[in-house]
Every structure is written in structure tokens, then in C-alpha cells.
Amino acid sequence: MTPARRADRAVYLLSHPLLFALLAATRHRPVLRLGRTVLVHHPDAYREVLTRVPLDRTAERTTGGTAAELTGGSLLFDQQGDEHRAARRELAPLLGPAGAAALQPRWQRILDRHLGDLTAPVDLVPAVRELAGATAAALTGSDADPVRLARAAERAAAATARAHLPSLLPRPGAARRARAAAADLCGLLPDPRDAMLAVAAVNTTLAALPRAAAWCARDRLWDLARQDAPALAAELLRRTAASPVLPRAAAADATVLGHRLRRGDRLLLVARHAAEAHHDTPAHPHATRAPFGLGPHTCPGASLARAQLALLLTTLAPHTPRAVRTTPHPTSALPSYRTCVLQK
């Protein structure tokens, strides 16, 4: 195990130890039923669920269902049928290559202001937080301060995650805190239905970019970053798997790799294992795309995430920084760093 992989593994173990111990123990079972919860690990099973099985986007204890309950209404990307497809089409220009190109000058200004020449230690997390908040503001039309918007999205995601992830201890007042955090975020947005978009834009960026940069520094991949930053970005996003588990629910009976799914089953789609993030060289043809879903359930922000990371790697590569110190964030919604200090 390389130093980069060892350090990144610690992020998972600290953030949600119970959940990831369960996932690690069951990793070699392609599909495993535990009561009405079904763990989906294998890339082929993961692909079948996302491309063939009808899914209930607003079921209890799914991401969409929990978020809709906390905000009291429908959220972008949690609609069904034609409404869902129309929402994706509307945002496609903002989330695709054209949107990334329009945002790139703003991203570059933020990175240049925070990073400097890296002769002194620099914590990458505040830079990425502002970058993520600026992106969320552009996507939602919010005029809120980017850092304030990002922090609100972080708090809302962390509080919401605790409503549908397992815990060893009770969490008194968790639902009240989650509702308050969701209300704070919605108050910064012109349309509260964009809360899910803001949460996704901020939290996946904060989970992916600092960890990917630290991985690049620890394994000394800066030559690859200079040669082909987009290709390295895609590979590091596979290895870090920023959204490692996708909680969903089956909306109809189905069969996946010979395993029967029943309507109403809670599905834990382990994107980390479908992406073969635990291997340096993936064997499955869908592994690189798996962290962002597949088929009609592909994350519409995938290309934007790759463009953000490619720009960050391109900005850092001339300095060939090393990872001085990284501190996992124990309460974040997604496995993330609280601090990620880089220096020449």
C-alpha cells in the first residue's frame, strides 16, 4: 500500500467507521441482503441497478427523501419522469464543458490568491471551499458570499447525512439541527429547490480536490499532472471516490446478478467498490465513471468536477509541492480533510 493510499484510507475510517467497517467486511459479496437493506458492491451489479432498476428518488432514508423532508418540498433532481429530465437539460450548459470554461477564470483567480508560490505552507482547504462556494453561487444564481454559502452547504450536508447513516450512539436533537441547517442554506438561495445542487457542488468538491492533491503530492505524480492533467484528474477521482455510498430505494421488484430486489428495499450502492477505488489499476471498463453514477443516474456535474481538479493540478504542478500535513474531518458528510497543508 502506497503512502498516498494509506493516508487516504484513514479519511474513510475516521469519518464513518461503522459504515466503512461493514462495507470492507462485505466487499467480496457482489450483492448482499441484510434484512430490507441491500449492499451493492460489484461494478456489474452497480451498473444494473442504475440502468435497469426503477428507483424511488424520494423514499425515506435516501439522500433525496431526507433532504426533501428537511426542506419541506421538492428538490432539484428529485423530481420524477419528465420533470427530472427537464431539470437536467436546463442545467446541462452550466455543468458541461461550456460552463466549466466560463467559470475557469474565476477559479484561477481564487487559486492564485490562496496558493501563491507555495514557498510557505498553504492549507488547500480554504481555497477549495471558496472555489466550491463560488461554483455553487454561479449555478444557483445566489449573491451570497461564496465562503458563507459553502459553509452553509457543508453544515446542511453533515446534518442530513446523520439522518440516514448508521451510528453506534444515539443523536439527540439531530433532526432539529438538520432542519435548522437546511433552513440556513435555503435562506441563501433564490430558489430553495436548488439546495440539493448547492450541497452537491460544495461537498463533492471539498471531498475530492484536497484528497486528490494530497494523493498526487504523496505519490509524486506531478510529472503526470504536467503531461495530462485531465487524465490524471479522472484517475484520482476514481481512487478517492468522493461520494463513496449512494443511498437509494427500489421502486419495483427486480433481479440483479441473480439476486432478487423487492420494491421498497433500501439500496446502498457502494460507488467506491464499483469504481475499484481500492485498486491502483481498475479491471472493469465502467470503473472510472462509477464514482459519478451511470446511465440516467450519472451525476450531471461530473465534467465540472473533472475540470476543477484538472485546473488545480495544473496550478500546483509547477511547484511540485509535498503534503506537509493532512487532518481528516470527522464530522463531514463525505470523507474529507479538515486541513490539507502543502509546501514546496
Secondary structure, DSSP 4 states (H G I P E B T S, - for coil): --HHHHHHHHHHHHHSHHHHHHHHHTTT-SEEEETTEEEE-SHHHHHHHHHHS-B-TT-TTSHHHHHHHHHTS--TT-S-HHHHHHHHHHHHHHHSHHHHHHHHHHHHHHHHHHHTTSSS-EEHHHHHHHHHHHHHHHHHT--S-HHHHHHHHHHHHHHHHTTTS--SS--TTHHHHHHHHHHHHHTTSSSGGGHHHHHHHHHHHHHHHHHHHHHHHHTT-HHHHHH-HHHHHHHHHHHH-SS-EEEEEBSS-EEETTEEE-TT-EEEEEHHHHTTTTSSS--STTTTTGGG--GGG--TTHHHHHHHHHHHHHHHGGG--EEEEEEE-TT-SSS-EEEEEEE-
